Amino acid sequence: MKDVDIIYFTLFPWDHAYSSVSFSFAKEFIKNNRVFYVNPPYSYKDLLTSAGDKYTKERMSDLLLHRMRYEQPEILDTHPNKENFKAIMPPIVPPINFLKPGGFYEKMRVRNDKKLMKTIQRVIRENNIKNYIYINCFNPFYGGVLPRDSFKPMLNIYQCIDDISQNSYTTRHGVDLEQKAIRMADITTVTSTELKNIWQKDANEIHLVPNAADIDLFKKTLQHKFERPEAIKDVKNKIIGFVGNLDADRIDYPLIKKVAEKHQDKTILLIGPNNNTELAELKIDKMPNVIMTGSINIQNLPPYLHYFDVAMIPFKLNKLTKSIYPLKINEYLAAGRAVVATDFSADIRSFGDIIDIGKSHDQFIQLIDKAIAENNTDNIEHRVNVANSNTWTDRVEQLWSIVDRKLSKQVVS
């Protein structure tokens, strides 16, 4: 849809190290539309904890002076439509999530929300935005929707990508705020079957729009002969790899330990930030065949995936993972990697003809050798073909068709 701008407020900053739904959508949108990508505001706590970060340093003066900031991400320098993307960093806000629900929290939330609203009003005014759609990606803590009377968006869309009730940080206030945002939004999109079940009764209109992958980026894994990255330069044996956030809520660490114990002839490569204590408690980080790289930017992942013999998704089976359609499944497949996953959701089971799914720890461990043994040219081609049908271009086309139908109904009514 041309001649329509998009104001995209999200939980995931454009400079996030890993792939996100919002930035992936934005890169597709800018082929035909202007996108005003509003980063989540820093809190004073965020400023302190990330003071050494490259982008925090660049933003420091504006943050300290409570100024809004426009940014042009260098990651889009080679994008042919980069001029259609403008990032916005709102002014800093006080942290309030630690507050108990009640009057004082609500007073502070409204105050923070007004800062975001003023930022968006300024963006609209300074960029002569007339016809636009507002999308909030999983950040109901501010600007769940834009008021129709004063902001006049063509549509308010809320993107739900996770079960907000299952995260210890977001559940404190997020459940009620997300329910309110979904009830007020014209359209709600969800990334998994379970999330659709959860929010069906609250949404005015709800659609399943699953996650996808930057296919061209991950296909580089197969298209180039990469030198071994420094972290694995001395590895000579088979590699069982994982890419993602090593958090406390999703990852089955006892399973990872068993994999390392049962496959001592292989290397376990864990790529991602370590945001839990269980790795250390189980001494996984000390095991001789385990390598942990820490965070690696998504653009730099293909050289690592190139040396994966099998990729794993060792998720727990719980209420949170039941609602997950993982971004990484299509990334792994686009890279041609064999995949072994736990049986955590209906959506992962939909890939059952192309990946191996372990219904127990023992079966998961056994399937690793099977996956490696079957890693032939035909299977690699089949994986890539499956990933080719799950691109962000496909997802954006799906979203535009939903928007077209909704706007057509509004005109008729």
VENJODA-V913304 format. One record per residue. N is the residue number from 1. RES is the residue in one letter. SS is DSSP state (2 for helix, 1 for strand, 0 for the rest). PHI is phi in whole degrees, 0 to 359 (999 if undefined). PSI is psi in radians with two decimals (NA if undefined). Layout:
[[N/RES/SS/PHI/PSI] [N/RES/SS/PHI/PSI]]
This chain:
[[1/M/0/999/2.05] [2/K/0/269/2.93] [3/D/0/61/0.45] [4/V/0/232/2.21] [5/D/1/269/2.84] [6/I/1/232/2.16] [7/I/1/259/2.05] [8/Y/1/242/1.79] [9/F/1/260/2.35] [10/T/1/215/2.78] [11/L/0/283/-0.29] [12/F/0/249/1.91] [13/P/0/297/2.70] [14/W/0/298/-0.46] [15/D/0/270/0.24] [16/H/0/300/2.41] [17/A/0/292/-0.42] [18/Y/0/246/2.90] [19/S/0/297/2.52] [20/S/0/224/2.69] [21/V/2/301/-0.83] [22/S/2/294/-0.80] [23/F/2/291/-0.60] [24/S/2/295/-0.76] [25/F/2/298/-0.77] [26/A/2/300/-0.71] [27/K/2/296/-0.50] [28/E/2/281/-0.74] [29/F/2/303/-0.68] [30/I/0/289/-0.09] [31/K/0/295/-0.48] [32/N/0/226/-0.18] [33/N/0/223/2.67] [34/R/0/282/2.39] [35/V/1/237/2.24] [36/F/1/250/1.76] [37/Y/1/265/1.88] [38/V/1/264/1.91] [39/N/1/297/2.69] [40/P/0/295/2.45] [41/P/0/292/2.54] [42/Y/0/293/2.55] [43/S/1/261/2.94] [44/Y/2/300/-0.60] [45/K/2/296/-0.77] [46/D/2/301/-0.71] [47/L/2/299/-0.73] [48/L/2/290/-0.76] [49/T/2/285/-0.36] [50/S/0/243/0.40] [51/A/0/302/-0.49] [52/G/0/272/-0.08] [53/D/0/290/2.49] [54/K/2/307/-0.86] [55/Y/2/285/-0.56] [56/T/2/298/-0.72] [57/K/2/299/-0.75] [58/E/2/295/-0.54] [59/R/2/268/-0.12] [60/M/2/307/-0.85] [61/S/2/296/-0.73] [62/D/2/294/-0.68] [63/L/2/295/-0.78] [64/L/2/293/-0.49] [65/L/0/264/0.16] [66/H/0/57/0.73] [67/R/0/252/2.50] [68/M/0/290/2.66] [69/R/1/220/2.30] [70/Y/1/271/2.52] [71/E/1/222/2.58] [72/Q/0/239/1.76] [73/P/0/298/2.28] [74/E/2/293/-0.36] [75/I/2/297/-0.33] [76/L/2/259/0.16] [77/D/0/304/-0.57] [78/T/0/264/0.00] [79/H/0/286/2.28] [80/P/0/295/-0.31] [81/N/0/243/0.54] [82/K/2/300/-0.45] [83/E/2/292/-0.27] [84/N/2/276/-0.08] [85/F/1/250/2.20] [86/K/1/227/2.13] [87/A/1/267/2.56] [88/I/1/232/2.25] [89/M/1/254/1.92] [90/P/0/292/2.89] [91/P/0/297/2.74] [92/I/0/293/2.65] [93/V/1/228/2.75] [94/P/0/287/2.55] [95/P/0/288/2.39] [96/I/0/225/-0.09] [97/N/0/298/-0.43] [98/F/0/287/-0.29] [99/L/0/290/2.60] [100/K/0/288/2.59] [101/P/0/304/2.50] [102/G/0/147/-2.95] [103/G/2/299/-0.75] [104/F/2/291/-0.72] [105/Y/2/301/-0.79] [106/E/2/295/-0.65] [107/K/2/298/-0.78] [108/M/2/290/-0.64] [109/R/2/296/-0.76] [110/V/2/297/-0.69] [111/R/2/296/-0.78] [112/N/2/296/-0.69] [113/D/2/297/-0.65] [114/K/2/297/-0.62] [115/K/2/298/-0.74] [116/L/2/294/-0.74] [117/M/2/299/-0.73] [118/K/2/295/-0.66] [119/T/2/298/-0.83] [120/I/2/294/-0.68] [121/Q/2/300/-0.72] [122/R/2/295/-0.74] [123/V/2/299/-0.75] [124/I/2/298/-0.79] [125/R/2/292/-0.83] [126/E/2/287/-0.35] [127/N/0/248/0.20] [128/N/0/52/0.86] [129/I/0/276/2.18] [130/K/0/247/-1.22] [131/N/0/263/2.04] [132/Y/1/210/2.73] [133/I/1/249/2.39] [134/Y/1/257/2.23] [135/I/1/239/2.23] [136/N/1/250/2.05] [137/C/1/261/1.67] [138/F/0/57/0.60] [139/N/0/226/1.26] [140/P/0/285/-0.07] [141/F/0/290/-0.40] [142/Y/0/222/2.56] [143/G/0/48/0.87] [144/G/0/308/-0.81] [145/V/0/220/2.88] [146/L/0/264/2.32] [147/P/0/303/2.22] [148/R/2/292/-0.61] [149/D/2/291/-0.69] [150/S/2/263/-0.50] [151/F/2/259/-0.49] [152/K/0/56/0.84] [153/P/0/290/2.61] [154/M/0/295/-0.69] [155/L/1/210/2.58] [156/N/1/256/2.14] [157/I/1/241/2.31] [158/Y/1/247/2.23] [159/Q/1/256/2.02] [160/C/1/258/2.14] [161/I/0/238/0.04] [162/D/0/199/2.86] [163/D/0/276/1.74] [164/I/2/296/-0.35] [165/S/2/284/-0.21] [166/Q/2/258/0.15] [167/N/0/249/2.26] [168/S/0/300/-0.50] [169/Y/0/278/-0.82] [170/T/2/281/-0.40] [171/T/2/292/-0.40] [172/R/2/303/-0.80] [173/H/0/234/-0.28] [174/G/2/292/-0.57] [175/V/2/298/-0.88] [176/D/2/294/-0.72] [177/L/2/292/-0.66] [178/E/2/291/-0.70] [179/Q/2/300/-0.73] [180/K/2/297/-0.77] [181/A/2/297/-0.75] [182/I/2/294/-0.68] [183/R/2/293/-0.51] [184/M/2/268/-0.37] [185/A/0/289/2.56] [186/D/0/291/-0.69] [187/I/1/224/2.38] [188/T/1/244/2.29] [189/T/1/248/2.55] [190/V/1/230/2.70] [191/T/0/262/-0.08] [192/S/0/216/2.80] [193/T/2/298/-0.73] [194/E/2/294/-0.68] [195/L/2/296/-0.62] [196/K/2/296/-0.71] [197/N/2/297/-0.69] [198/I/2/294/-0.75] [199/W/2/255/0.03] [200/Q/0/307/-0.75] [201/K/0/285/-0.34] [202/D/0/264/-0.47] [203/A/0/279/2.50] [204/N/0/292/-0.66] [205/E/0/205/2.26] [206/I/1/229/2.47] [207/H/1/221/2.47] [208/L/1/276/2.01] [209/V/0/233/1.58] [210/P/0/294/2.89] [211/N/0/293/2.83] [212/A/0/223/-2.66] [213/A/1/209/2.69] [214/D/0/281/1.48] [215/I/2/302/-0.78] [216/D/2/299/-0.68] [217/L/2/296/-0.86] [218/F/2/283/-0.37] [219/K/2/294/-0.38] [220/K/2/302/-0.45] [221/T/2/305/-0.64] [222/L/2/266/-0.39] [223/Q/2/272/-0.27] [224/H/0/233/2.68] [225/K/0/260/1.69] [226/F/0/276/2.56] [227/E/0/287/2.64] [228/R/0/296/2.25] [229/P/0/301/2.75] [230/E/2/307/-0.70] [231/A/2/296/-0.42] [232/I/2/235/0.36] [233/K/0/297/-0.44] [234/D/0/258/0.07] [235/V/0/281/2.21] [236/K/0/248/-0.30] [237/N/0/264/-3.07] [238/K/0/293/2.58] [239/I/1/244/2.21] [240/I/1/258/2.01] [241/G/1/244/2.68] [242/F/1/222/2.39] [243/V/1/236/2.18] [244/G/0/154/3.12] [245/N/0/287/2.12] [246/L/1/274/1.31] [247/D/1/263/3.10] [248/A/0/272/-0.30] [249/D/0/266/-0.51] [250/R/0/254/-0.63] [251/I/1/275/2.33] [252/D/0/269/1.59] [253/Y/2/290/-0.65] [254/P/2/302/-0.58] [255/L/2/293/-0.77] [256/I/2/300/-0.72] [257/K/2/297/-0.74] [258/K/2/296/-0.70] [259/V/2/301/-0.80] [260/A/2/295/-0.64] [261/E/2/288/-0.72] [262/K/2/278/-0.34] [263/H/0/241/0.97] [264/Q/0/292/-0.25] [265/D/0/276/0.06] [266/K/0/233/2.88] [267/T/1/256/2.33] [268/I/1/263/2.01] [269/L/1/251/2.00] [270/L/1/251/2.00] [271/I/1/249/2.04] [272/G/0/150/2.86] [273/P/0/292/2.47] [274/N/1/267/1.83] [275/N/1/242/0.76] [276/N/0/207/2.97] [277/T/0/254/-0.20] [278/E/2/291/-0.57] [279/L/2/304/-0.78] [280/A/2/286/-0.70] [281/E/2/299/-0.68] [282/L/0/273/-0.01] [283/K/0/59/0.51] [284/I/2/296/-0.68] [285/D/2/294/-0.24] [286/K/2/259/-0.08] [287/M/0/291/2.43] [288/P/0/294/-0.40] [289/N/0/254/0.36] [290/V/1/247/2.25] [291/I/1/240/2.26] [292/M/1/243/2.18] [293/T/1/264/-0.31] [294/G/1/77/-2.89] [295/S/0/291/2.40] [296/I/0/226/2.25] [297/N/0/302/2.49] [298/I/2/305/-0.60] [299/Q/2/294/-0.35] [300/N/2/257/0.20] [301/L/0/282/-0.60] [302/P/2/309/-0.72] [303/P/2/299/-0.55] [304/Y/2/284/-0.82] [305/L/2/299/-0.50] [306/H/0/305/-0.55] [307/Y/0/257/0.08] [308/F/0/290/2.29] [309/D/0/270/-0.46] [310/V/1/204/2.47] [311/A/1/255/2.53] [312/M/1/236/2.65] [313/I/1/236/1.50] [314/P/0/271/1.06] [315/F/1/278/2.60] [316/K/0/295/2.85] [317/L/0/255/1.70] [318/N/0/213/-3.08] [319/K/0/295/-0.61] [320/L/0/294/-0.93] [321/T/2/291/-0.38] [322/K/2/299/-0.40] [323/S/2/259/0.25] [324/I/0/255/2.24] [325/Y/0/251/1.75] [326/P/0/289/2.37] [327/L/2/307/-0.66] [328/K/2/290/-0.34] [329/I/2/297/-0.81] [330/N/2/286/-0.47] [331/E/2/293/-0.81] [332/Y/2/301/-0.80] [333/L/2/293/-0.68] [334/A/2/298/-0.51] [335/A/0/277/-0.01] [336/G/0/76/0.21] [337/R/0/280/2.48] [338/A/0/293/2.53] [339/V/1/230/2.35] [340/V/1/240/2.21] [341/A/1/231/2.78] [342/T/1/280/2.94] [343/D/0/268/1.10] [344/F/0/269/-0.36] [345/S/0/206/2.83] [346/A/2/299/-0.59] [347/D/2/288/-0.64] [348/I/2/290/-0.55] [349/R/2/293/-0.39] [350/S/0/293/-0.25] [351/F/0/262/0.24] [352/G/0/299/-0.35] [353/D/0/272/-0.09] [354/I/0/235/-0.29] [355/I/0/234/2.94] [356/D/1/258/2.31] [357/I/1/241/2.07] [358/G/1/268/2.17] [359/K/0/271/-0.05] [360/S/0/210/2.92] [361/H/2/301/-0.80] [362/D/2/297/-0.74] [363/Q/2/293/-0.71] [364/F/2/304/-0.83] [365/I/2/297/-0.72] [366/Q/2/292/-0.63] [367/L/2/292/-0.33] [368/I/2/298/-0.82] [369/D/2/295/-0.67] [370/K/2/298/-0.79] [371/A/2/297/-0.73] [372/I/2/295/-0.74] [373/A/2/295/-0.53] [374/E/0/264/0.27] [375/N/0/277/1.19] [376/N/0/256/3.06] [377/T/2/299/-0.73] [378/D/2/297/-0.75] [379/N/2/293/-0.67] [380/I/2/299/-0.79] [381/E/2/297/-0.70] [382/H/2/297/-0.74] [383/R/2/299/-0.80] [384/V/2/296/-0.67] [385/N/2/296/-0.68] [386/V/2/296/-0.79] [387/A/2/298/-0.60] [388/N/2/298/-0.39] [389/S/0/268/0.07] [390/N/0/231/1.00] [391/T/1/263/2.83] [392/W/2/292/-0.47] [393/T/2/299/-0.77] [394/D/2/299/-0.73] [395/R/2/292/-0.68] [396/V/2/294/-0.70] [397/E/2/298/-0.68] [398/Q/2/296/-0.76] [399/L/2/295/-0.72] [400/W/2/296/-0.61] [401/S/2/294/-0.64] [402/I/2/295/-0.77] [403/V/2/296/-0.78] [404/D/2/303/-0.80] [405/R/2/296/-0.71] [406/K/2/294/-0.79] [407/L/2/293/-0.61] [408/S/2/297/-0.72] [409/K/2/296/-0.67] [410/Q/2/295/-0.68] [411/V/2/295/-0.75] [412/V/2/295/-0.73] [413/S/0/287/NA]]
